[in-house]
Amino acid sequence: MKTIGFIGLGTMGEPMGANLLRKGYPLLVYNRTPGKADKLIELGADELSSPLEIAKRADVVITMISNDQAIEEVYYGENGIWNELKPGTLIIDSSTISPALARRLAADAATRHSDFIDAPVTGSKPAAIDGTLLFMAGGDRQAIEDHKDIFLSMGREVIYMGPSGSGATAKLAHNTIVGINAAGLIEGMAIAAKSGIAAKSGIDASSFLRLVQGGGAASKQADLKGRKIIEEDYSVQFSLALMLKDLKLSSVLTDTIGVSTPMLESAKSLFQLGQAAGLGELDLAALARIYENWIGKKIGETAEPAATQEILERRKNARLPLNIPLMMSIHQWEGDGGFRGQSVQGQLRDLSEDGILVESQFPLETDMFVVIHFLQESRLPPITARIIRIERNHGTFKYGCMLSALPLYQRIQLQEYIASKSN
């Protein structure tokens, strides 16, 4: 039997390696973080000190690494694979990386008289444990066929996608759908949960999940993540940070090939919110916490709204005025092509879904852009707004301002700051 070297023993790599051992393959392992090989060593694997040592001894090298930068280190670093690769070695990379990097690795393998297969997987941790992963493979078709037994030791199927880079491209397209589906599932569950606030008795989350799984909204994400969301079980099957990484790679790819992807960009923005909120190392289902913050309750419960949401709802219903100090930077173009600017004081008086109402004694005009600066305590960055409405009242002016491309995480910050001042 061929000796297999496995590099990368994280959430997916460790169970994949365990399945190879169960099939009787001699296994050499390496992980950049010490201690990750312990379980595989108990099953009979030998731990080596570097990717270079793996390349010297293995007939087949499998890498399962988190990102492009780490792949660069494993292959091209001082103790990297390329430094000691034996001619005739097959390299299988099951990471999710950029197609351009996959093609470069394949070209560099060819110069060393070896084959490189980009073969990322789908199925997440449960499938890795059960040995039911699905491989999407790019590279030499015959090389894939000749080593099909190795793939099927870790998964249920290997699908040929085309030449080098095709597996990586297919994975990014696939994970774009995964990210959009996951966000859609969470958003739908949030709608069902939010309806209970007004009705005082919510739609039971478990009942709603049964509806989703049995209806036209059924999806693998509903099966994998629905109960996790309800039970707030964010143990990692596939981390939020890795989902965001894949969506970013997909965004770069689609920019390169000229495909418009509005849903991809929306999903990416949502997962960026999750990352900014410190949820990156949790399962991607933890994106639900962002929605729970917006709706003011847990998706899996029918409790009353959280304090912040109560404050905002009470203020909205009673139309309580705000009096939050701010500064506005105003930039005006001059006839010679230059511009002049100044800063003026103002107060935030109201907040709507897509804008704010600001009061000031300084006269402005519609369609002007202003940069709004809140007090340092708010920790808000400068926010750009366009004046769309003006009301004059006893020497003061109220400006209806539309917020210009305000990221979701900044809107949350703004809402929380207003709630803190309204309490």
ABEGO torsion letter per residue (X at the ends): XBBBBBBGABAAAAAAAAAAAAAGBBBBBBBABBGAAAAAAAAGBBBBABAAAAAAABABBBBBBABAAAAAAAAABAABAAAABBBGBBBBBABBBBAAAAAAAAAAAAAAGBBBBBBBBBGEAAAAAAGABBBBBBEBAAAAAAAAAAAAAABABBBBAEBBGAAAAAAAAAAAAAAAAAAAAAAAAAAAAAAAAAAGBBBBAAAAAAAAAABAABBAAAAAAAAAAAAGBABBABBAAAAAAAAAAAAAAAAAAGBBBAAAAAAAAAAAAAAAAGAAABBAAAAAAAAAAAAGBBAABABBBBAAAAAAAAAAAAGBBBBBBBBBBBBBBBAAGBBBBBBBBBBBABBBAABBBBBBABBBBBGBBBBBBBBAAAGBBBBBBBBABBBBBGGBBBBBBBBBGBBAAAAAAAAAAAAAAAX
